[in-house]
Each structure stands twice: as C-alpha cells, then as structure tokens.
Amino acid sequence: MLMHRFCLLVLFSLMLTNGRVAAQPPDTVRTGIYITSIHDIDFRQKEFTMIFWVWFTYKNPDFDFAKYLEIPQAKTIHTLYSSVDTTESGSNYVLLKLQCVMKDSWKIDDFPFNRQSLRLTIENAQYDNTTLVFAKDTTGEIYDRHALMGYGLDSLKGWHIDPDSVRITIGVKDYETNFGDASVMQPHMVYSAYKVKIGIKRNAWALFWKIFIGMYIAFLIAFVSFYIHIDHIDARFGLTVGALFAVVGNKYIIEASLPESTSFTLVDALHGLTFIFIFTVIASNSRVLWRKKRNEVELANRIDKIHRLILVSVYLAVNIYLIASAV
C-alpha cells in the first residue's frame, strides 16, 4: 500500500514537472535595426540593395544569429561586420552589419506617380516561435536621416522616404512543411518574424514630362492637321499616320524600363487614349474628304472646326482626370 502511494506521488511529480516544462514561455530576443543605405534600385528587375546594422540581445546561449540569421526576401546576403559579446547583465549581444540585395514586388499602376514599400523580414532559421520570439528595440532612429533623406551620397536617387510610413512590427511566418523533421507530426511550423516596412515616394512631375513629352508632341502633330487646308488632304493623312507611329515608339521605350505587368497602368491608359484620338483625327479627315468629294465644301469646313474643338477638349479633360486619379 505504501509502495502504491509512493508510485502515485512520483507519477504526479513527473506530470507536474512536464506541465511546467511545456508551459515554459519562449525566450525573447530584443532586436533593433539602423539602415544606413538604400541604393541600386532596379525598377525593372524589382530589386534594391540595403545596408544596415542589426543587433540582438538575449539570454539563451544556444541562439546563434551570426550563423542562423534568415532574411527571406534577400537575393544575396553579405556580412560586412560581426561581433558577439556579453552585456554587464549577462545577456548575449550580437551586432551585425549586412549588405543585402532584396527582391520585392513593385506597384506600377500609377507610374510615375507610384509609391513603393520596401520590406525587410528577419527570422531565425534554427528555432520556431515556441522557443524564440522577437521584441522591438525602439531606442533611437531606424534609418540614417542624413544619408537617406537626400543629403548624402547614399541617398535614394530620385526617391524620398515617407517618415510616416516607416513601421517595425513583430509577427509570425507560417511554413506549411516540417522541413523533413520526423518529430514534427503536422507539416506546419511557425517562426517569429521581425518586420521592417519603409514607404518611398518621389517628385514625379519632372519624370512624367520626360517620358510623356514625345506622346503629347505626337498628338499635337496629329491635331495640327486640322489646320491644313482640306485641299491638301494627303498632308493631313501623312501627319496623323506619322504621329501614330511616334506614339507606338514612345510606348515601347517606356515599357522597356518597367517590370512586366498584367494590370492596365497609367502608361497604358494615356497611350491608349492617344491612339484612340489620333485614330479619331484620321476618321475625321476621312469624313471631311468624303464631303469635299461631294462638293459640300462649306459643310466639310464646319465639320472640321467642330471636330477640332471637341477632340482637343475631350482629350485634355480625360488626361487631367487620369493623371489626377494617379497622383
């Protein structure tokens, strides 16, 4: 009987100990970042280069961030500096300086008035969120304002950081696999993630006129054909057809600098509008020619003036609407 009670006591103690172990919270890693450079923004290849300092403070000596640091969006990662130390409180302190070529998705629907979000996610490939969770170190700035706000050599060429869009959040990343670990029954693992998001924008009007000036000049050339006397109808058709090919060439040049997209962008809308209106000019000239051949010269001139006023007014109005919607 005594032995039976002793066994029950031992079993109860083991169950209590296992419950305490299972309920043990994950270790917290206090993490901070300081971005010193964002450059080599390749719009077509959807990538950019970022140089930054990142540091980790934690208690668990098994964590090895110098070896198991994971940046999912990075195309390449180069460690420029690495330091492992111990703080006065006994915590482990790791300081790294990294240069990463990052891949990201670009929004080009409103190009060149588009705003982009640069994202950086840091994980630990060794431990999931049952063992390790990140916490934000919010002391100081997140990025070098002097270098990245347009004053230094490492400034974003043509872009500016929107200070209100800079965010650091702590989240999780789900992986629908067990990475071949037979001890994990379900093919689902969750890792803690330290996420940085930086919004960038640019003063796009100079770029807008630079890339669209050819298109607008082509439209004006087609529009000028209305002022050629109807007796010179061949010159009218020559101008409009030449303008049409100029718009086609301008569109191909712009698209060569943009990433591929299945969406209908501002570039597509403005060029499509110009195609339609140049074709309408050609159709108007054809109608005028038809009236002239029927010796209805006065009616032909009146149609010419009406079409001229309507076309330029509608073209300007639709352009203003499309551009205002994108800005």
Residue, then its C-alpha position, 0 to 999 in steps of 0.5 A: m500500500l505504501m509502495h502504491r502511494f509512493c508510485l502515485l506521488v512520483l507519477f504526479s511529480l513527473m506530470l507536474t514537472n512536464g506541465r511546467v516544462a511545456a508551459q515554459p514561455p519562449d525566450t525573447v530576443r530584443t532586436g533593433i535595426y539602423i539602415t544606413s543605405i538604400h541604393d541600386i534600385d532596379f525598377r525593372q528587375k524589382e530589386f534594391t540593395m540595403i545596408f544596415w546594422v542589426w543587433f540582438t540581445y538575449k539570454n539563451p546561449d544556444f541562439d546563434f544569429a551570426k550563423y542562423l540569421e534568415i532574411p527571406q526576401a534577400k537575393t544575396i546576403h553579405t556580412l560586412y561586420s560581426s561581433v558577439d559579446t556579453t552585456e554587464s547583465g549577462s545577456n548575449y549581444v550580437l551586432l551585425k552589419l549586412q549588405c543585402v540585395m532584396k527582391d520585392s514586388w513593385k506597384i506600377d499602376d500609377f507610374p510615375f506617380n507610384r509609391q513603393s514599400l520596401r520590406l525587410t523580414i528577419e527570422n531565425a532559421q534554427y528555432d520556431n516561435t515556441t522557443l524564440v520570439f522577437a521584441k522591438d528595440t525602439t531606442g533611437e532612429i531606424y534609418d540614417r536621416h542624413a544619408l537617406m533623406g537626400y543629403g548624402l551620397d547614399s541617398l535614394k536617387g530620385w526617391h524620398i522616404d515617407p517618415d510616416s510610413v516607416r513601421i517595425t512590427i513583430g509577427v509570425k511566418d507560417y511554413e506549411t512543411n516540417f522541413g523533413d523533421a520526423s518529430v514534427m507530426q503536422p507539416h506546419m511550423v511557425y517562426s517569429a518574424y521581425k518586420v521592417k516596412i519603409g514607404i518611398k515616394r518621389n517628385a514625379w512631375a519632372l519624370f512624367w514630362k520626360i517620358f510623356i513629352g514625345m506622346y503629347i508632341a505626337f498628338l499635337i502633330a496629329f491635331v495640327s492637321f486640322y489646320i491644313h487646308i482640306d485641299h491638301i488632304d494627303a498632308r493631313f493623312g501623312l501627319t496623323v499616320g506619322a504621329l501614330f507611329a511616334v506614339v507606338g515608339n514612345k510606348y515601347i521605350i517606356e515599357a522597356s524600363l518597367p517590370e512586366s505587368t498584367s494590370f492596365t497602368l497609367v502608361d497604358a491608359l494615356h497611350g491608349l487614349t492617344f491612339i484612340f484620338i489620333f485614330t479619331v483625327i484620321a476618321s475625321n479627315s476621312r469624313v471631311l474628304w468624303r464631303k469635299k468629294r461631294n462638293e459640300v465644301e462649306l459643310a466639310n469646313r464646319i465639320d472640321k472646326i467642330h471636330r477640332l474643338i471637341l477632340v482637343s477638349v475631350y482629350l485634355a479633360v480625360n488626361i487631367y482626370l487620369i493623371a489626377s486619379a494617379v497622383 
